[in-house]
Amino acid sequence: MGCAPPWMRRTEELASREAEKMNLFRLVGDMAHLASFLVLLLKLLASRSAAGISLKSQELFFLVFATRYVDLLFHFVSVYNTLMKLLFLVFSGAIVYVIRFREPFRNTYDKSHDAFLHVKFAVLPCALLALVFNEQFEVMEILWTFSIYLEAVAIIPQLILLQRHGEVENLTGNYVVLLGAYRGCYVLNWIYRAATETSYHFIWLMFIAGMVQTALYVDFFYYYAIRYRPLCSRR
């Protein structure tokens, strides 16, 4: 009997050690991630406008979840794990659908400013990286690795769009801040588990991609804080 592929070993580890794996960093990260979707949906519904939201970033995030959570079809880890994955897929897909196909969101989407070539400069390079740098050359593992690389850069179209607009709406800014908090908490989660769990399998490519993603958010946090510091000082 051959060795199980990395993605299956990872899923089996999750199933057997879900309770041990849960810690404050992961829980806060998951809640921040979930809150980011709710904030973005609130922005869409409250304003009846998709202005300031990058559809291309949302499409990239949906592709991240669609390729990462294929394991839902084959393995059950826990109710919490399954529920969170399904919520991320549903919320992400709903946001893409609403902006791309539903009025008035489709007409208010700023396509001219959301001009980052996401397929050419995000999807294809990440697919190539996943084919070359992975733990095992196997379909499920490559899909998972692709999702890790793609998530690291999926926010770039949104950051570019915000930069071109020259201003950040509160809800849109809060959405990006929550995504950054989610990723920062997950990096701390990986470090914490590596330090406290002797059997934890530390995946360097995931950590490096997470650090790249966190760096992108830190840059946004810096300019976001500078922009809103004068407003806070006047209160």
C-alpha positions in Angstrom: 0.0 0.0 0.0 1.5 3.3 -1.1 2.0 6.4 1.0 -1.0 8.7 1.2 -0.6 12.0 -0.7 0.2 15.1 1.3 -3.3 16.6 0.9 -4.9 13.4 2.3 -2.4 13.2 5.2 -3.2 16.9 5.9 -6.9 16.1 5.9 -6.5 13.1 8.1 -4.4 15.1 10.6 -7.1 17.7 10.7 -9.7 15.1 11.4 -7.8 13.4 14.2 -6.5 16.6 15.9 -9.2 19.3 15.2 -9.7 20.0 18.9 -6.0 20.3 19.6 -5.5 22.4 16.4 -8.1 25.0 17.5 -6.5 28.0 19.3 -7.2 31.6 19.8 -5.2 32.7 16.8 -7.1 30.5 14.4 -10.5 31.3 16.0 -10.0 35.0 15.8 -8.6 34.6 12.2 -11.7 32.7 11.1 -14.0 35.2 12.7 -12.2 38.1 11.0 -12.4 36.3 7.7 -16.1 35.6 8.1 -16.7 39.2 9.2 -14.9 40.5 6.1 -17.5 38.9 3.9 -20.3 40.3 6.0 -18.8 43.8 5.8 -18.5 43.6 2.0 -22.1 42.3 1.6 -23.3 45.1 3.9 -21.5 47.6 1.8 -23.1 46.3 -1.3 -26.6 46.1 0.1 -26.5 49.5 2.0 -25.1 51.5 -0.8 -26.7 49.6 -3.7 -23.4 50.1 -5.5 -20.3 48.1 -6.3 -18.1 51.3 -6.6 -14.8 50.8 -5.0 -15.0 47.0 -5.0 -12.7 45.0 -7.3 -14.6 42.2 -9.0 -11.2 40.8 -10.1 -10.1 40.3 -6.5 -13.4 38.7 -5.7 -13.1 36.3 -8.6 -9.6 35.4 -7.5 -10.7 34.7 -3.9 -13.6 32.5 -5.2 -11.1 30.6 -7.3 -8.9 30.2 -4.2 -11.8 28.6 -2.2 -13.0 26.5 -5.1 -9.6 24.9 -5.6 -8.7 24.6 -1.9 -11.9 23.1 -0.7 -12.3 20.3 -3.2 -11.5 18.0 -0.2 -15.0 18.6 1.0 -16.1 16.1 -1.6 -14.0 13.3 -0.2 -13.3 13.9 3.6 -15.2 15.1 6.6 -13.0 16.8 9.2 -15.6 18.4 11.6 -18.8 20.4 11.5 -16.9 23.6 12.2 -14.5 23.0 9.4 -17.2 22.1 6.9 -19.4 25.0 7.9 -16.7 27.6 7.6 -15.5 26.3 4.2 -19.1 26.3 2.8 -19.7 29.8 4.1 -16.6 31.1 2.5 -17.6 29.4 -0.8 -21.2 30.7 -0.7 -20.4 34.2 0.4 -17.5 34.6 -2.1 -19.6 33.2 -5.0 -22.5 35.4 -4.1 -20.4 38.5 -4.1 -19.0 37.6 -7.6 -22.5 36.8 -8.9 -24.1 40.0 -7.6 -21.4 42.3 -9.0 -21.1 40.6 -12.3 -24.8 39.9 -13.1 -27.2 41.8 -10.9 -28.5 45.4 -11.2 -27.7 48.0 -10.0 -24.4 46.5 -8.9 -23.3 45.6 -12.4 -23.7 49.1 -13.7 -22.0 50.7 -10.7 -19.0 48.4 -10.9 -15.9 50.5 -11.9 -14.5 48.3 -14.7 -12.3 51.0 -16.1 -10.3 51.3 -12.9 -10.3 47.6 -12.0 -7.9 47.0 -14.9 -5.4 44.6 -13.3 -4.9 41.6 -15.7 -5.6 39.0 -13.0 -5.5 36.0 -15.3 -2.2 36.9 -16.9 -0.4 38.2 -13.8 -2.0 36.2 -11.0 -3.8 33.0 -12.1 -1.2 31.8 -14.7 1.9 32.6 -12.6 0.5 30.9 -9.5 -0.5 27.9 -11.6 3.0 27.6 -12.9 4.5 27.9 -9.4 2.1 25.2 -8.1 3.3 22.9 -10.9 6.9 23.5 -10.0 6.9 24.0 -6.3 4.7 21.6 -4.4 5.0 18.8 -1.8 3.9 16.1 -4.2 3.1 16.2 -7.9 -0.6 15.0 -7.5 -3.7 16.8 -8.7 -5.3 17.5 -5.3 -1.9 18.7 -3.9 -1.3 21.0 -6.9 -4.8 22.5 -6.5 -4.2 23.1 -2.8 -0.8 24.7 -3.5 -2.2 26.8 -6.3 -4.8 28.2 -3.9 -2.1 29.1 -1.3 -0.1 31.0 -3.9 -3.2 32.7 -5.4 -4.5 33.8 -2.1 -1.3 35.6 -1.4 -1.8 38.0 -4.4 -5.6 38.0 -4.7 -6.0 41.3 -2.9 -3.7 43.1 -5.3 -6.5 44.2 -7.7 -8.4 45.6 -4.8 -5.4 47.5 -3.5 -4.7 49.0 -6.9 -8.4 50.0 -7.3 -8.3 51.8 -3.9 -5.1 53.5 -4.9 -6.6 54.7 -8.2 -9.7 56.0 -6.5 -7.5 58.0 -4.1 -9.9 57.5 -1.2 -11.1 54.6 0.9 -14.8 54.2 2.0 -15.1 53.1 5.6 -16.7 49.8 4.8 -14.3 49.0 2.0 -11.4 49.9 4.2 -12.8 47.8 7.0 -13.1 44.9 4.7 -9.4 45.0 3.7 -8.4 45.5 7.4 -10.4 42.4 8.4 -8.8 40.3 5.6 -5.4 41.5 6.8 -6.3 40.6 10.4 -7.4 37.1 9.3 -4.1 36.5 7.5 -2.0 37.9 10.3 -3.8 35.7 12.9 -3.2 32.6 10.7 0.5 33.3 10.4 0.6 33.5 14.2 -1.4 30.3 14.3 1.2 28.5 12.2 4.0 29.8 14.4 2.2 28.9 17.6 1.4 25.3 16.4 5.0 24.8 15.3 6.2 25.9 18.7 3.7 23.9 20.8 2.8 20.7 18.8 5.7 18.3 18.3 4.0 16.5 15.5 2.9 19.6 13.6 4.0 19.5 9.9 5.3 23.0 9.2 4.7 23.8 5.5 7.2 26.4 4.4 5.6 27.4 1.1 2.4 28.1 3.0 4.2 30.2 5.5 6.1 32.2 2.9 3.0 32.8 0.9 1.2 34.0 4.1 4.1 36.4 4.9 3.9 37.9 1.4 0.1 38.3 1.8 0.5 39.9 5.2 3.1 42.3 3.8 0.6 43.5 1.2 -1.9 44.2 4.0 0.6 45.9 6.2 1.4 48.4 3.4 -2.3 49.1 3.2 -2.7 49.5 7.0 0.1 52.1 7.0 -1.5 54.3 4.4 -5.0 53.7 5.8 -3.8 54.8 9.3 -2.1 57.9 7.9 -5.2 58.9 5.9 -7.5 58.6 9.0 -5.1 59.9 11.7 -6.2 63.6 11.1 -9.9 62.6 11.3 -9.3 60.8 14.7 -7.3 63.8 16.1 -10.1 66.2 15.3 -12.6 64.2 17.4 
